[in-house]
Amino acid sequence: MQRPKVSRELAYLIEAAVLPSGHQSFEVEDKPFDPQRFSALVSWHQIRPLAFEYVQAKALTLPDSVLRMLREFTLGQAVTNMAFLGICVRLYNRLIDDGVHAFPMKGALWAWMLYEKPVLREFGDIDYFIGREDVSKSLDILLNEGFAADKYRHYLLKEKAVVEDYLNTDYQLPLTPIAEHVLQSLEIQWNCTYPRYCYNFTWDELAGNLVAFNMMGKPVLVPGMEIQLIMMVIHHGGVEQWDKLKYMADLQRLLDKSADSMDWPYINKITKAKGFHKLLLESLGVAGYLSGRDYVKYASPVKYYPSERFLKDILTHWENERPSLKTKTWRIFLYNIKYRDKWSDKLSIVAAHLGYLTHWRLLWHKISWYRSGPSDEADRDRAVNAVSGRQDI
């Protein structure tokens, strides 16, 4: 593979994020370092605490304004992370004590599980995976804790005719605080992503072998590292397409921490059965290519990962950012058609998207919402009452 060329700003950030083993797999453009572009890229990639630590270690010269931004953000993120981790554990215990099948996931968990210093991992919300049958119950509990879904989801959840269709075709519910709260975003999920992308896992498949893990000295039960890796490849790869260095930093730390001890035959079996083994190998290949460590060997004897196209696409996104879209459905669809394992997997995704159109009652209610959805606070209050069980849903 021809060595790709990256800007000096991105080269610094890659080194800050993935901790390469004294090796550089790319060429650096022969252009002067641009601190303002460095500042913009580090914000896009959401690795400001990692970059600040790197800048200090390397004594990198930056303008005072950029250095001050990194320092202030890092200090603020440290306070926020610790506060959010405390909230995460408290709400987890509240859900478990009330018999809800739940475990914390993504940012808050990975910050504590994978990073030597949890404050180095940027995250802005808290996520829980919930057993599908416990979604309604979890909403009641979280409502009592001061978090409610938005008006649109309330509208769908209170319509008996479409509740099941909604749960069968969606995968998450974002919640926001009813009153002023330090945590502005909380999310529950009952699938890894939209079912129409065919990454479907049941609660038992993900949580059949939970292990104890301490967050802030408090025990929580979470899936083992094999499932953490699988969920990471789905979210960071299949959905977010490794758009940001934050995602690759998570993967590289998980692999460095646990690759030698993970059950790779199990990981291969599951990813092949679900049709994203190729995406796993490409992802391992990029992590290894950037860090100078061989991760592909754990999952395949073949050494030609990552493919040149896969790596080039990622570096292009990292260098140039990507436009924020109102909906990324089409982007995710095309990506999975490109990188899923077999034609049968790709046809299943096409069929699932077409099948979504058969949920005509749900689509009708969604259209009705966008035409004349509730807009005043009284309607929001009625929606909150509906989720809490004070009205039928």
C-alpha positions in Angstrom: 0.0 0.0 0.0 1.3 3.5 -0.9 1.9 5.5 2.2 -0.8 8.2 2.5 0.1 11.8 3.1 -1.6 13.8 5.8 -1.3 17.4 7.1 1.1 18.2 10.0 -1.9 19.1 12.1 -3.6 15.7 11.6 -0.4 13.9 12.1 0.0 15.4 15.6 -3.6 14.5 16.5 -3.3 10.9 15.3 -0.2 10.6 17.5 -2.1 12.1 20.4 -5.1 9.8 19.9 -3.6 6.4 19.1 -0.2 6.3 20.8 1.8 4.9 17.9 4.7 2.6 18.9 7.5 4.8 17.6 6.4 4.4 14.0 4.6 6.6 11.4 2.7 4.9 8.7 2.1 8.1 6.6 4.0 10.9 5.1 3.5 14.4 6.5 2.9 17.3 4.1 5.7 19.8 3.8 3.7 22.8 4.9 4.0 25.1 7.9 2.1 24.0 11.0 -1.3 25.9 11.2 -2.3 26.2 14.9 -5.8 27.5 14.0 -6.5 24.5 11.8 -5.1 22.3 14.6 -7.6 23.9 17.0 -10.5 23.4 14.6 -9.6 19.7 13.9 -9.1 18.9 17.6 -12.6 20.2 18.3 -14.1 18.2 15.4 -12.4 15.0 16.5 -13.5 15.5 20.1 -10.1 14.7 21.6 -9.2 17.9 23.3 -8.1 16.4 26.6 -5.9 13.9 24.8 -4.5 16.7 22.6 -3.8 18.9 25.7 -1.9 16.1 27.3 0.1 15.5 24.1 0.9 19.2 23.7 2.3 19.3 27.2 4.3 16.1 26.8 5.8 17.2 23.4 6.2 20.9 24.4 4.4 21.8 21.2 4.3 25.5 20.6 0.8 26.9 20.3 -0.7 30.4 20.5 -1.9 31.3 23.9 -5.5 31.4 22.7 -5.4 27.8 21.5 -3.5 26.5 24.5 -6.0 28.3 26.8 -8.9 26.7 24.9 -7.4 23.2 25.4 -6.6 23.8 29.0 -10.0 25.3 30.0 -11.9 22.6 28.1 -9.8 19.8 29.6 -10.4 21.1 33.2 -14.1 21.6 32.5 -14.3 18.1 31.0 -12.6 16.6 34.0 -15.3 18.1 36.3 -18.1 17.1 33.9 -16.9 13.6 33.5 -16.7 12.9 37.2 -20.1 14.4 37.7 -21.6 12.4 34.9 -20.0 9.2 36.0 -21.6 9.6 39.4 -25.0 10.2 37.8 -24.5 7.2 35.6 -23.9 4.8 38.5 -26.7 6.3 40.5 -29.3 5.9 37.7 -28.0 2.4 36.8 -28.6 1.3 40.4 -32.0 2.9 40.3 -32.9 0.9 37.2 -31.5 -2.4 38.5 -33.1 -2.0 41.9 -36.5 -1.7 40.1 -35.9 -4.9 38.1 -35.0 -3.3 34.8 -32.6 -5.2 32.5 -29.9 -2.5 31.9 -26.3 -1.8 31.6 -24.3 1.5 30.9 -22.8 1.7 27.5 -20.6 3.9 25.2 -18.9 7.1 26.4 -19.3 7.0 30.1 -18.5 3.3 30.4 -15.6 3.4 28.0 -14.0 6.4 29.6 -13.8 4.5 32.9 -13.1 1.0 31.4 -10.5 1.8 28.7 -8.7 5.0 29.6 -5.9 5.2 32.1 -7.4 8.5 33.2 -11.2 8.6 32.5 -11.1 12.4 32.2 -9.2 12.0 28.9 -12.3 10.7 27.1 -14.7 13.4 25.9 -18.4 12.5 26.2 -21.5 14.6 26.7 -24.3 12.3 27.6 -25.1 9.0 29.3 -26.3 5.9 27.5 -28.0 2.7 28.8 -28.9 -0.5 27.0 -32.3 -1.6 28.1 -34.1 -4.9 27.6 -36.8 -4.3 25.1 -39.6 -5.5 27.4 -38.4 -3.0 30.0 -38.4 0.2 27.9 -41.7 1.5 29.2 -40.7 0.7 32.8 -37.3 2.4 32.4 -39.1 5.5 31.1 -41.2 5.7 34.2 -38.2 5.4 36.5 -36.2 7.9 34.6 -39.1 10.3 34.5 -39.2 10.1 38.3 -35.5 11.0 38.2 -36.3 14.1 36.1 -35.7 12.9 32.5 -38.4 12.7 29.8 -38.5 12.0 26.1 -39.2 14.8 23.6 -42.7 15.6 22.4 -42.3 13.6 19.2 -41.4 10.3 21.0 -44.1 11.0 23.6 -46.6 11.3 20.7 -45.6 7.9 19.3 -45.4 6.2 22.6 -48.9 7.2 23.7 -50.4 5.9 20.5 -51.3 2.3 21.2 -51.6 1.5 17.6 -48.0 2.2 16.8 -46.0 1.6 20.0 -44.9 -1.9 18.9 -44.1 -0.7 15.4 -42.0 2.1 16.9 -40.0 -0.3 19.1 -39.6 -2.7 16.3 -38.3 -0.2 13.8 -36.3 2.2 16.1 -33.5 1.6 18.6 -33.1 4.5 20.9 -34.9 7.2 22.9 -33.1 10.4 23.8 -34.2 12.0 27.1 -33.7 15.5 28.4 -34.1 17.0 31.9 -37.5 18.4 32.8 -35.9 21.0 35.0 -32.4 22.5 35.1 -29.8 19.7 35.5 -26.1 19.3 35.0 -26.8 16.4 32.6 -28.5 17.6 29.5 -28.8 14.4 27.5 -29.5 10.8 28.5 -30.3 8.0 26.1 -31.8 4.5 26.3 -31.3 1.9 23.6 -32.9 -1.5 23.1 -30.9 -2.4 19.9 -27.5 -1.5 18.6 -28.8 0.7 15.8 -31.8 0.8 13.5 -33.0 -2.7 12.8 -33.0 -2.0 9.0 -29.2 -2.0 9.1 -29.3 -5.6 10.2 -27.0 -5.4 13.3 -29.7 -6.9 15.4 -28.9 -8.3 18.9 -31.2 -9.4 21.6 -30.7 -8.6 25.3 -29.6 -12.2 25.8 -27.1 -12.1 23.0 -25.4 -9.0 24.5 -26.0 -9.6 28.2 -25.8 -13.3 28.5 -22.5 -13.2 30.3 -22.2 -10.0 32.2 -19.1 -9.3 34.2 -18.6 -7.1 37.3 -16.8 -3.8 36.7 -16.1 -1.0 39.1 -17.0 2.6 38.1 -16.0 5.1 40.7 -15.6 2.2 43.2 -19.2 1.1 42.6 -19.8 -2.3 41.0 -21.8 -2.5 37.7 -22.6 -5.5 35.6 -21.6 -5.0 31.9 -20.9 -7.2 28.9 -17.4 -8.5 28.6 -14.7 -7.1 26.3 -15.8 -9.3 23.3 -19.3 -7.7 23.3 -17.8 -4.2 24.0 -15.7 -4.7 20.8 -18.6 -5.9 18.8 -20.8 -2.9 19.9 -17.9 -0.5 19.2 -17.4 -1.8 15.7 -21.2 -1.4 15.1 -21.5 2.1 16.5 -18.1 3.6 15.6 -17.7 1.8 12.4 -21.1 0.7 10.9 -22.9 3.9 12.0 -20.3 6.6 12.5 -17.9 5.3 9.9 -14.9 6.0 12.1 -15.4 9.7 11.3 -13.5 11.0 14.3 -10.3 10.2 16.0 -12.2 9.8 19.3 -13.7 6.6 17.9 -10.3 5.2 16.9 -8.8 6.1 20.3 -11.5 4.0 22.0 -10.8 1.0 19.7 -7.0 1.2 20.1 -7.3 1.3 23.9 -9.7 -1.6 24.0 -7.4 -3.7 21.9 -4.2 -2.8 23.8 -6.0 -3.6 27.1 -7.7 -6.9 26.2 -6.8 -8.2 22.7 -4.5 -10.9 24.1 -7.2 -12.3 26.5 -10.4 -12.0 24.3 -12.2 -15.0 22.8 -11.5 -14.3 19.2 -13.2 -17.5 17.8 -16.4 -16.2 19.5 -15.9 -12.7 18.0 -15.3 -14.1 14.5 -18.4 -16.4 14.8 -20.7 -13.5 15.9 -19.5 -11.0 13.3 -19.7 -13.5 10.5 -23.2 -14.6 11.5 -24.3 -10.9 11.6 -22.6 -10.1 8.4 -19.9 -7.5 9.5 -16.7 -9.6 9.8 -15.1 -7.6 7.0 -15.9 -4.3 8.8 -14.3 -5.8 11.9 -11.1 -6.7 10.0 -10.9 -3.3 8.2 -11.3 -1.6 11.6 -8.6 -3.7 13.2 -6.4 -3.0 10.2 -6.7 0.8 10.5 -6.1 0.7 14.3 -3.0 -1.4 13.7 -1.8 0.6 10.7 -1.9 3.8 12.7 -0.4 2.5 15.9 2.2 0.1 14.5 0.7 -2.9 16.2 -0.8 -6.0 14.5 -4.4 -6.4 15.6 -5.7 -8.2 12.5 -3.7 -11.3 13.5 -6.3 -12.0 16.3 -9.2 -12.3 13.8 -7.6 -13.4 10.5 -4.4 -14.9 9.1 -4.8 -12.5 6.1 -2.5 -9.4 6.4 -3.9 -7.1 3.7 -6.2 -5.1 6.0 -6.9 -2.3 5.9 -7.7 -1.9 2.3 -6.4 1.2 0.6 -9.9 2.5 -0.1 -11.1 2.0 3.5 -8.1 3.8 5.0 -8.2 6.6 2.4 -11.9 7.3 3.2 -11.2 7.6 6.9 -8.2 9.8 6.5 -10.2 12.0 4.1 -12.9 12.5 6.8 -10.3 13.1 9.4 -8.6 15.7 7.3 -11.6 17.6 5.9 -14.3 16.9 8.5 -17.7 16.0 7.2 -20.9 18.1 6.9 -23.5 17.6 9.7 -26.6 16.1 8.3 -30.2 16.3 9.6 -30.4 12.6 9.0 -27.6 10.3 8.1 -29.8 7.4 6.9 -28.6 7.5 3.3 -25.0 7.9 4.3 -25.2 4.9 6.6 -27.1 2.8 4.1 -24.5 3.3 1.4 -21.6 2.6 3.7 -23.1 -0.7 4.8 -23.9 -1.7 1.3 -20.2 -1.1 0.5 -18.6 -2.8 3.5 -20.9 -5.6 4.7 -19.7 -9.1 4.1 -21.8 -10.8 1.4 -24.4 -9.9 -1.1 -27.0 -11.7 1.0 -26.2 -9.3 3.9 -26.5 -6.3 1.6 -29.8 -7.5 0.1 -31.1 -8.0 3.7 -30.4 -4.4 4.4 -32.2 -3.3 1.2 -35.2 -5.6 2.1 -35.3 -4.2 5.6 -35.4 -0.7 4.3 -38.2 -1.6 2.0 -40.0 -3.5 4.8 -39.9 -0.3 6.9 -42.3 1.2 4.4 -44.9 -1.5 5.2 -45.3 0.0 8.7 -47.9 2.3 7.3 -49.7 3.1 10.6 -46.4 4.3 12.1 -45.5 6.3 9.0 -49.0 7.8 9.0 -48.6 8.9 12.7 -45.1 10.3 11.9 -46.5 12.3 9.0 -49.4 13.5 11.2 -46.9 14.7 13.8 -44.8 16.7 11.3 -48.0 18.3 9.9 -49.6 19.2 13.2 -47.5 18.0 16.1 -48.1 19.5 19.6 -46.2 22.7 20.3 -47.3 24.0 23.7 -46.1 23.1 27.1 -49.5 21.7 28.1 -49.1 19.0 25.4 -45.6 18.2 26.7 -47.0 17.8 30.2 -49.7 15.5 28.9 -47.0 13.5 27.1 -45.0 13.2 30.3 -48.1 12.0 32.1 -48.6 9.4 29.4 -45.1 7.9 29.8 -45.4 7.9 33.6 -48.5 5.8 33.4 -51.0 8.4 34.5 -52.6 8.0 31.1 -52.9 5.0 28.8 -50.2 4.7 26.2 
